[in-house]
Amino acid sequence: MVRVCCYGSSSANTPAKFLSAAEELGGLLAEGGHLCVNGGGKFGCMGALNKGCTEKGGNILGVIHDMFVVEEEDASIQTMLVSKGDTLSERKQLLVGNCDAIIVMPGGVGTLDELWESVCNRSLSLGGMEKIPICVLNLDGYFDGSISQLQRAGAEGLLYHSLDEYMHVELTASAALNW
């Protein structure tokens, strides 16, 4: 069993194309016998991921900040860790501390924060991140801007490593999980 942390949107306005891929990924995690670790929300990519995983009999570990427990918590999750504090730092540490790999789906500033903190820690070999592969699921070119920015930073000599050492990019849920 691989513990796969999935970052992704929590917005009820998430486009259907992203929800569909998230639900597919949840199902694939369940079918593979993997633990789905995510932010514990019931909307957006997180909710769709949980739905796909639950429908296929999979196991989910949610990690939610206590400010969201009443409003956004997904009741279908079997195990929920609740973080506290006046920032999301503890929650991000619990997510990463309970996974063997990370898949990043489209999302807003919270998802981007999770991605960049993970990439930054990986680049500096902090928090064990050098051992945790990060795969960006670049659905419909969603992360093209982020990928382009890293490529430019590399071309300008500002990175310590190549793009692939920071994160891997795939276009489908199955390819991301297979990687």
Phi, psi and chi 1 to 4 in degrees:
 res  aa     phi    psi   chi1   chi2   chi3   chi4
   1 MET       -  130.4  171.3 -169.6   70.0      -
   2 VAL  -105.9  134.2  177.0      -      -      -
   3 ARG   -91.2  108.3  -57.6  170.3  -55.4  160.4
   4 VAL  -106.6  116.2 -178.9      -      -      -
   5 CYS   -85.9  128.5  178.3      -      -      -
   6 CYS  -116.6  116.6  -59.7      -      -      -
   7 TYR   -90.3  144.1  -61.4  146.2      -      -
   8 GLY   179.8  173.8      -      -      -      -
   9 SER   -59.6  154.6   73.9      -      -      -
  10 SER  -120.1    9.6   62.6      -      -      -
  11 SER   -82.0  135.6  171.6      -      -      -
  12 ALA   -68.6  -11.8      -      -      -      -
  13 ASN   -96.1   11.2  -62.4  -40.5      -      -
  14 THR   -60.8  130.7  -59.1      -      -      -
  15 PRO   -59.0  146.8  -26.0   35.6      -      -
  16 ALA   -56.3  -35.9      -      -      -      -
  17 LYS   -62.8  -33.7   60.1 -172.2  170.0 -171.9
  18 PHE   -77.7  -37.8  -59.4  150.0      -      -
  19 LEU   -62.6  -42.1  -62.9  175.6      -      -
  20 SER   -61.2  -45.0  176.4      -      -      -
  21 ALA   -66.4  -38.0      -      -      -      -
  22 ALA   -65.6  -42.2      -      -      -      -
  23 GLU   -64.1  -40.2 -171.4  172.2  -24.3      -
  24 GLU   -61.7  -44.9  176.1 -171.8    1.9      -
  25 LEU   -61.5  -42.7  178.2   58.5      -      -
  26 GLY   -58.6  -43.5      -      -      -      -
  27 GLY   -64.0  -41.4      -      -      -      -
  28 LEU   -65.1  -38.8  -68.9  169.5      -      -
  29 LEU   -60.8  -45.5  -71.9  167.7      -      -
  30 ALA   -63.5  -46.7      -      -      -      -
  31 GLU   -61.6  -31.7  -69.7  171.8  -10.5      -
  32 GLY   -83.9   -2.6      -      -      -      -
  33 GLY    76.2   21.2      -      -      -      -
  34 HIS   -91.8  156.1  -54.1  -60.0      -      -
  35 LEU   -88.9  127.5  176.8   65.0      -      -
  36 CYS   -92.1  115.1  177.1      -      -      -
  37 VAL  -108.5  127.5  180.0      -      -      -
  38 ASN  -156.8 -177.5   68.9   72.2      -      -
  39 GLY   -71.5   -0.4      -      -      -      -
  40 GLY    79.2    7.4      -      -      -      -
  41 GLY   -81.2  160.8      -      -      -      -
  42 LYS  -103.9    0.4   62.9 -177.5  174.8 -176.6
  43 PHE  -115.8  170.0  -59.7  110.5      -      -
  44 GLY    63.2 -153.3      -      -      -      -
  45 CYS   -60.3  -36.8  -75.1      -      -      -
  46 MET   -61.4  -47.8  -79.6 -169.1  -69.4      -
  47 GLY   -62.5  -42.3      -      -      -      -
  48 ALA   -66.5  -40.1      -      -      -      -
  49 LEU   -59.1  -47.4 -179.7   74.4      -      -
  50 ASN   -63.3  -40.1  -66.4  -24.0      -      -
  51 LYS   -61.3  -49.0  178.5  179.0 -176.6 -130.9
  52 GLY   -61.5  -40.3      -      -      -      -
  53 CYS   -68.5  -45.4 -169.1      -      -      -
  54 THR   -64.2  -42.6  -59.8      -      -      -
  55 GLU   -63.1  -25.5  -73.4  178.6   -6.8      -
  56 LYS  -100.4   11.9  -60.1  -79.5 -177.5  163.6
  57 GLY    76.4   23.4      -      -      -      -
  58 GLY   -82.7  172.5      -      -      -      -
  59 ASN  -108.2  139.4  -67.0  -48.9      -      -
  60 ILE  -127.9  135.5  -57.6  166.5      -      -
  61 LEU  -113.9  114.9  170.3   64.2      -      -
  62 GLY   -96.3  143.4      -      -      -      -
  63 VAL  -129.1  106.9 -180.0      -      -      -
  64 ILE  -124.7  147.3 -164.8  165.2      -      -
  65 HIS   -78.7  144.5 -168.3  -81.7      -      -
  66 ASP   -60.4  -21.6   65.4   -7.2      -      -
  67 MET   -69.6  -17.1   69.8 -174.0  -77.5      -
  68 PHE  -105.2   -2.4  -61.7  120.5      -      -
  69 VAL   -56.7  -46.8  169.3      -      -      -
  70 VAL   -74.5  -41.9  176.0      -      -      -
  71 GLU   -84.5  -41.1  -63.1  172.6    6.3      -
  72 GLU  -117.5   -3.5  -63.8 -174.5   18.5      -
  73 GLU   -64.4  135.7 -179.2  179.5   11.4      -
  74 ASP   -88.3  112.1 -171.5  -28.9      -      -
  75 ALA   -67.4  -14.6      -      -      -      -
  76 SER   -79.5   -8.2   69.6      -      -      -
  77 ILE   -78.7  129.0  -62.9  175.6      -      -
  78 GLN   -72.5  -41.8  -57.8   91.5  -17.0      -
  79 THR  -124.1  124.4  -53.9      -      -      -
  80 MET  -126.9  123.2 -172.7   74.4   76.8      -
  81 LEU   -96.9  135.6  -60.0  177.7      -      -
  82 VAL  -114.4  120.9  179.9      -      -      -
  83 SER   -94.9  163.3   68.1      -      -      -
  84 LYS  -129.1 -174.5  -61.7 -173.4 -177.0  -54.5
  85 GLY   110.0  168.4      -      -      -      -
  86 ASP   -95.5   10.6   59.4   -4.6      -      -
  87 THR  -138.8  178.4   70.2      -      -      -
  88 LEU   -93.8    8.8  -64.7  175.0      -      -
  89 SER   -58.5  -46.5  -65.3      -      -      -
  90 GLU   -62.3  -40.7  179.9 -177.4  -35.7      -
  91 ARG   -62.5  -44.6  177.9  175.2  171.4  -96.0
  92 LYS   -63.8  -38.2  -70.3 -176.0  -73.7 -173.2
  93 GLN   -65.4  -39.3  -71.2  173.7  -10.8      -
  94 LEU   -66.9  -38.1  -74.3  169.8      -      -
  95 LEU   -61.1  -52.9  -74.9  163.7      -      -
  96 VAL   -68.4  -37.1  169.4      -      -      -
  97 GLY   -68.4  -12.6      -      -      -      -
  98 ASN  -115.6   28.5  -76.5  -74.4      -      -
  99 CYS  -140.3  162.4   78.4      -      -      -
 100 ASP  -111.8  -15.9  -56.4  -54.4      -      -
 101 ALA  -157.0  158.2      -      -      -      -
 102 ILE  -127.6  133.6  -64.1  171.3      -      -
 103 ILE  -119.6  129.1  -63.3  176.7      -      -
 104 VAL  -109.6  121.8 -173.7      -      -      -
 105 MET  -104.1  168.7  -62.9  173.4  -70.3      -
 106 PRO   -56.0  144.2  -29.5   38.7      -      -
 107 GLY  -171.0 -178.3      -      -      -      -
 108 GLY   -93.5 -148.8      -      -      -      -
 109 VAL   -63.3  -34.0  -64.9      -      -      -
 110 GLY   -64.3  -44.0      -      -      -      -
 111 THR   -64.7  -44.8  -59.1      -      -      -
 112 LEU   -62.9  -38.8  -66.2  172.0      -      -
 113 ASP   -61.4  -45.4  174.5   55.9      -      -
 114 GLU   -62.2  -44.1  -68.8  163.3  -22.1      -
 115 LEU   -60.3  -53.1  167.2   62.3      -      -
 116 TRP   -68.1  -36.0  -71.2  118.2      -      -
 117 GLU   -64.7  -41.6 -178.6  168.8  -37.1      -
 118 SER   -63.8  -44.4  -64.9      -      -      -
 119 VAL   -64.2  -42.9  166.4      -      -      -
 120 CYS   -61.7  -48.2 -178.2      -      -      -
 121 ASN   -63.5  -36.9  -74.9  -26.6      -      -
 122 ARG   -63.0  -43.5 -177.0  175.6  176.5   76.9
 123 SER   -63.9  -28.2   78.1      -      -      -
 124 LEU  -103.0    4.0  -61.4  171.6      -      -
 125 SER    55.0   45.8  -63.1      -      -      -
 126 LEU  -105.0  147.5  -66.9  173.2      -      -
 127 GLY    64.1   20.1      -      -      -      -
 128 GLY    77.4    6.0      -      -      -      -
 129 MET   -65.7  -21.5  -77.2  -57.7  -59.5      -
 130 GLU   -64.6  -17.0   68.8  -82.2    5.5      -
 131 LYS   -98.0   -6.0  -61.0  174.0 -168.5  158.7
 132 ILE  -107.1  110.6  -61.3  175.3      -      -
 133 PRO   -67.9  142.5   19.4  -24.8      -      -
 134 ILE  -118.2  122.2  -58.7  168.9      -      -
 135 CYS  -118.6  124.5 -174.6      -      -      -
 136 VAL   -92.7  124.1  170.8      -      -      -
 137 LEU   -90.6   95.8 -176.7   45.6      -      -
 138 ASN   -85.8   68.0 -166.4   24.8      -      -
 139 LEU   -68.7  126.6  -60.9  168.1      -      -
 140 ASP    53.2   32.2 -162.6   28.3      -      -
 141 GLY    71.4   18.7      -      -      -      -
 142 TYR   -55.4  -39.4 -174.1   82.6      -      -
 143 PHE   -97.6   13.2  -71.2  101.0      -      -
 144 ASP   -54.8  -40.4  -75.0   -6.5      -      -
 145 GLY   -64.4  -43.3      -      -      -      -
 146 SER   -65.7  -42.5  -63.4      -      -      -
 147 ILE   -63.8  -44.5  -65.5  163.4      -      -
 148 SER   -60.6  -40.6  177.2      -      -      -
 149 GLN   -63.7  -42.8 -171.7   63.7   53.3      -
 150 LEU   -65.6  -39.8  -89.0 -178.4      -      -
 151 GLN   -62.9  -41.1  -71.2  170.1  -28.4      -
 152 ARG   -65.0  -44.0  176.4  164.4 -178.4 -170.0
 153 ALA   -58.4  -39.4      -      -      -      -
 154 GLY   -65.0  -45.7      -      -      -      -
 155 ALA   -62.5  -31.0      -      -      -      -
 156 GLU   -84.6   -0.2  -61.6  -76.2  -10.6      -
 157 GLY    78.3   23.1      -      -      -      -
 158 LEU   -97.1   -4.4  -57.1  174.5      -      -
 159 LEU  -106.7  151.1  -62.0 -179.4      -      -
 160 TYR   -83.1  -22.6  -61.3  112.5      -      -
 161 HIS  -137.2  173.6  -50.8  -72.2      -      -
 162 SER   -80.4  163.0   68.5      -      -      -
 163 LEU   -52.8  -45.2  174.0   65.7      -      -
 164 ASP   -65.1  -22.3  -80.8  -19.1      -      -
 165 GLU   -78.4  -21.0  -69.6  178.9   67.6      -
 166 TYR   -86.0  -47.9  -69.8  113.3      -      -
 167 MET  -160.4  154.7   61.7 -173.4 -174.0      -
 168 HIS  -106.3  151.2 -179.1   76.4      -      -
 169 VAL  -121.2  131.3  179.4      -      -      -
 170 GLU  -131.4  162.8  -71.4  -68.8   -9.1      -
 171 LEU  -106.9  -12.6  -56.9  177.4      -      -
 172 THR  -133.6  157.3   66.1      -      -      -
 173 ALA   -60.6  -43.3      -      -      -      -
 174 SER   -66.5  -39.4   60.1      -      -      -
 175 ALA   -66.3  -39.8      -      -      -      -
 176 ALA   -62.6  -45.9      -      -      -      -
 177 LEU   -68.0  -40.9 -174.5   57.2      -      -
 178 ASN   -62.5  -36.9  -73.2  -23.2      -      -
 179 TRP   -63.8      -  178.9   77.6      -      -
